[in-house]
Each structure stands twice: as structure tokens, then as C-alpha cells.
């Protein structure tokens, strides 16, 4: 498994709906550095901690992240 595949799997494990992203968006995510990935996962985790237990998904790419 490549680092790029591991990046997407890490994002999926953190709760990102990777399958909802376009191929181009997935390519951007796959190119994240390990530090960028860690920051993104950390921010999502903190947002999840303070968000409601049930939340509708946004219809735009940003909504899929946060």
C-alpha cells in the first residue's frame, strides 16, 4: 500500500467521507504531507467533539470536511 492510499484510509478512519469527494479532490488529499494530514485530522476531531451528535451532511465539498 502506498503513502497516498494510506492517507485516504487515515482520513476515512477519522470520519471523512472520502468517497463523496471528486477524483480531483481525492488527489489533493492524497498529496497532503504527514504534518498536513495530522493537522486536518486533529481539527476534524476537535470540531466533532463540540458538534451535535446528529448533523446533516453539507452538499458542498467544505460540508463534507466539517
C-alpha positions as CSV (number, residue, x, y, z in Angstrom):
1,X,0.0,0.0,0.0
2,X,1.3,3.4,-0.9
3,X,1.5,6.5,1.3
4,X,-1.2,8.1,-0.9
5,X,-3.5,5.1,-0.2
6,X,-2.7,5.3,3.5
7,X,-3.6,9.0,3.5
8,X,-7.1,8.3,2.2
9,X,-7.5,5.4,4.6
10,X,-6.4,7.6,7.5
11,X,-9.0,10.2,6.5
12,X,-11.7,7.6,6.3
13,X,-10.8,6.2,9.7
14,X,-11.1,9.8,11.1
15,X,-14.6,10.0,9.7
16,X,-14.1,11.8,6.4
17,X,-16.5,10.7,3.7
18,X,-13.6,10.2,1.2
19,X,-16.0,8.5,-1.3
20,X,-18.0,11.7,-1.5
21,X,-15.1,13.7,-2.9
22,X,-14.3,14.0,-6.6
23,X,-11.3,12.3,-8.0
24,X,-9.5,15.6,-8.2
25,X,-10.3,16.4,-4.5
26,X,-9.0,12.9,-3.6
27,X,-5.8,13.6,-5.4
28,X,-5.3,16.8,-3.4
29,X,-5.9,14.9,-0.2
30,X,-3.5,12.2,-1.2
31,X,-0.8,14.8,-1.7
32,X,-1.0,16.0,1.9
33,X,2.2,15.9,3.8
34,X,2.1,13.8,7.0
35,X,2.0,17.1,9.0
36,X,-0.9,18.4,7.0
37,X,-2.8,15.2,7.4
38,X,-2.3,15.3,11.2
39,X,-3.5,18.9,11.4
40,X,-6.6,18.1,9.3
41,X,-7.5,15.0,11.3
42,X,-6.9,16.9,14.6
43,X,-9.1,19.8,13.5
44,X,-11.9,17.5,12.5
45,X,-11.6,15.6,15.8
46,X,-12.0,18.9,17.8
47,X,-14.9,20.0,15.7
48,X,-16.6,16.6,16.1
49,X,-16.2,16.9,19.9
50,X,-18.1,20.1,20.1
51,X,-20.7,19.4,17.3
52,X,-24.1,18.0,17.8
53,X,-24.4,14.2,17.9
54,X,-26.5,14.1,14.7
55,X,-25.7,16.5,11.9
56,X,-26.8,16.6,8.3
57,X,-24.1,16.4,5.6
58,X,-23.5,19.5,3.5
59,X,-23.9,19.4,-0.2
60,X,-20.7,21.2,-0.9
61,X,-17.1,19.9,-0.6
62,X,-16.5,22.0,2.5
63,X,-19.5,20.5,4.2
64,X,-18.0,17.0,3.7
65,X,-14.9,18.2,5.7
66,X,-16.6,19.9,8.5
